[in-house]
Amino acid sequence: MRTTEEAPAHAGTGRAETPPRRPRTVLVMSPGLLDDVFPPSVRARLEESAELLTPAAISEFESPEAGVALASAEVMLTGWGCPPLDAALLDRAPGLRAVIHAAGTVKTFLSPTAFDRGIVVSSAAAANALPVAEYTLAAIIMGAKRVFPLADQFRTRRTHRTGADLDRQHWLGTHGLTIGVIGASRIGRRVIELLRILDAEVLLYDPYVGADEAERLGVTRTDLDTLVATSDVVTVHAPDTPETRRLLDARRIALMRPGTLLVNTARGSLVDTQALTGHLVSGRLDAVLDVTSPEPLPDGHPLWDLPNVFLTPHLAGAQGNEVGRLGALAVDELVRYAQGAPFAHPVHRADLGRIA
């Protein structure tokens, strides 16, 4: 007689365990990104979870190999460099049921037609939000300490600071700051979470966030004019839409108090660069700008050489070893799809008008 210990794991079921489903998947992104997006451990999990129709990524659909893969694909795993997925292209992929984007926004390449055809969509924007929020926190701490103008002065004079040097600063340090967050996007929410390490009051402007949600976030909801007029730091995390372009216009920039630090890791178009420049040249405001309008600024623009302005080349988002987070999230979503579970990070058609 067989003992309990000797019984197989599927005893009583009458059948062996069903192997996991591996959806037919095509990788569509710049081929040179493949190893960064899917480092070895993530690539191994991808190959276990999907039947890859091509071993490498494709970035165009004109070759015979790409056409065959497209015709039989159930899942398209996309990334930076994905060509437009318009109605004509989708006609060539009759079996396509899911688009999983191993990067941020899908608005640059995905036609709304995909939603009309019942294709489910996911994005790794949540993973891309992490390094942007970390950059923002660092910018706020360093900017509040006036590191950038004081470091420039130190580099030029090569002597230690004096009390007079510090006295010339509008204010110095993070203690008791009021920080205004524009936009409770994925990045904005992560920034709010990270700001809890500071002794700071956080204000929020976001027309889509109600009082109850603001309370859960631990922030004070306010209108935009009040936010810019009462904050020591203003950090921008709203999407680029027709409604948000030049959200910080000349009038609102003028409302900022002397010494206000502006941090922009969203899009340069949200700020009136010409209006901001005058306030930065005069030294009335400070800024950390990862994005500008235009981008990059033209050679000879005054912001290049101001000690109270720190410019970086649009690098707050995932770079280097951070990119693997995007691929890992995308593979997680692929596994969820194969198991018949809903995406953890879906993109809905109704949200296209207000997401980045």
Disulfide bonds with the S-S distance in Angstrom:
none
